[in-house]
Amino acid sequence: MVIDGDSAVALLDRRTPLPERQVLTYTDFERHQPREASLSSPLPGDVVLLAEKESLPASRFSLGQCSEYFRDHQFSTMASGDSSFKPCLRLDDVTAAAVSAMVHFSYTGQLSVGMDNIRELLHASRKLGVTGMEYLCIRFLRQHIDAERCVEVLNIAFEYKLACLEETARNYVIENFKDVSSTEGFLKLDLRQMCAVLGSDNLDTDSEIEIFRSAKRWVEADRGSRLKHVGKVMRNVRFPLMGRYRLKHEVSNVDFMKKDRDCEAILLHAMDYRAGIDHHRVHDYENERTQVRGGAEVVVVAGGDYDVPDHAQYSDNLLYLHPGQDSPGLLADMSGNVTGHAAAVLDNFFYVAGGCFDGGPPSADFHRYDPRFNRWTRLPSMKQGRTGFVLLALDGCIWAIGSGYEMRGRMFPIERYTPHKDKWELKASVGAQVQAAGGAVLNGHIYFTGGMAGTHRDQTRKDVLKYSPEGDYWQDVQSMRKKRWGHSSVACCGKLYSVGGCNGARELLSSECYTPATDQWSAVAWMRFPRHLAGCTVLQDRIWLVGGKNRRNGALTDVWSLDPHTNRWSRQDTVLTVGVAGPACGVLKIRPHREPMETLV
């Protein structure tokens, strides 16, 4: 069959009924088809392309302008020697309809494309090197990523090795999982893509049980071929984040969860994890399936001394501050109103120890907050009550250093809590009575900065000690430039920072940083307002300073951050609803939506 030049595009529309199509125009077409072309090139229809059983007239010049393939190939002459016959080129492994679309594109820069012909057009554009045509195909696919078609686009992108498009389509599935998982297209995900989607930390979901139900639906859509891979699929569902009721009465009752060995092991781990939570040994079962999904890193702020007229009011609140958020969010309250406490983060658990509850004596209480379930768990108490101390995480353990008020001459040694042993043990003493000091972990060592010797503010220190956990000993390093107590010490970008505090007479505006390689302290940009007893932590390589107090303003509500790279302080959008001094801070990954509490039992 020979198709003349005027009807070369007929093959574009030969299907009946005509599928939904979109005509796209290549914006760079004019650049590839200069106006002089009509003078310097042969007339349209000077060559013939042979595809399947059809012959399609085309312009050699137009083809060469849009594809190196045609510039490099020689067109053969018909054997008859008849001058009426035109040079031709046989194109194998491409459809006549795709070649017809390519010829039309070479003349006009336009392409009629739909989901029904996208594969043959992509294949032809790749094989024949028509980059403009391939660009329009990719643009069409990007425009048609929605809940119904995103999986088809994802599969096409993988088939034709379109990495950027594949990532875009997969991210759409992940970010719109609740909508996509209810469609029939979801069931067309292949095994590799299914595991990639279910394993994502950013999966859009309110609960893991919904993810399990979607995975179960996918398996049952083609049990014959998918059942043998069920272990690979279910490995990406975070069963430990489900409640016992769901695990026992829904998940365990599914046949393949009982019969498949991998699924049985996964389910057993989830049960052990739930039991470990109750027996304080949750770290023994930590793996990728116990991590919070779909969350964001936030600054958490625990307790402190609120600024209430005429009397002190301690807080039991656990707040979270998100960058760019105007006001703090509220998480589960602590066990009591506390100040003088300390906090540390280990494996995305928030540990709080010591402090004074409602004005009482220094406490030895120790609690762990689990952001997975928004719940507190009481752990074994420290060996000694402490307040005005530091709590740090190092080598998979929690370390309590320093003491509090009214020590009566006692030297409080370090205490170390080991999660898998679920107990505290004593380590080397700092060798002096120190309270309201700063502390941080840097390069595998604990640094203990400043503080007050005893209970007298005129005995404020600038000494800095470094602790080696391997040798269980302390050593002196270069002292700070200024005496400080009630300051904040954190490690950021390979350096140790000491921020604010009081020198015994007044609150400080200044901050300083320590470089271990040179054993030297250097000045850092001053804060806008002096303060001590502020909460402090590091989020996204910025030092966050929360609240605190000074003599002029009392407890403060503002939140600031220091960028070590620019050495500049910036005021954050978040403002505390009431001033607070002495809060304990850390960084957790939390998820905005949680399973209803009845599913956690």
Secondary structure, DSSP 8 states (H G I E B T S, - for coil): -B--GGGGGGGGG-SSS----EEEE-TTHHHHS-TTHHHHS--TT-EEEEETTEEEEE-HHHHHHH-HHHHHS--B--TT--TTS--EEEE-SS-HHHHHHHHHHHHHSEEEE-TTTHHHHHHHHHHHT-HHHHHHHHHHHHHT-STTTHHHHHHHHHHTT-HHHHHHHHHHHHHTHHHHTTSSGGGG--HHHHHHHHT-TT---S-HHHHHHHHHHHHHTTHHHHGGGHHHHHTTS-GGGS-HHHIIIIITTSHHHHH-HHHHHHHHHHHHHHHHHHTT-GGGG-SGGGS-SS-EEEEEEEEEEEEETTEEEEEEEEEEE-TT-SS-EE----SS-EES-EEEEETTEEEEE--EETT-SBB--EEEEETTTTEEEEE---SS-BSS-EEEEETTEEEEE-B-S--TT---EEEEEETTTTEEEEEEE-SS-EES-EEEEETTEEEEE--EETT-GGGB---EEEEETTTTEEEEE---SS--BS-EEEEETTEEEEE--B-SSSB---EEEEETTTTEEEEE---SS--BS-EEEEETTEEEEE--EETTTEE--EEEEEETTTTEEEEEEEE-SS-EES-EEEEEEE-S----GGGG-
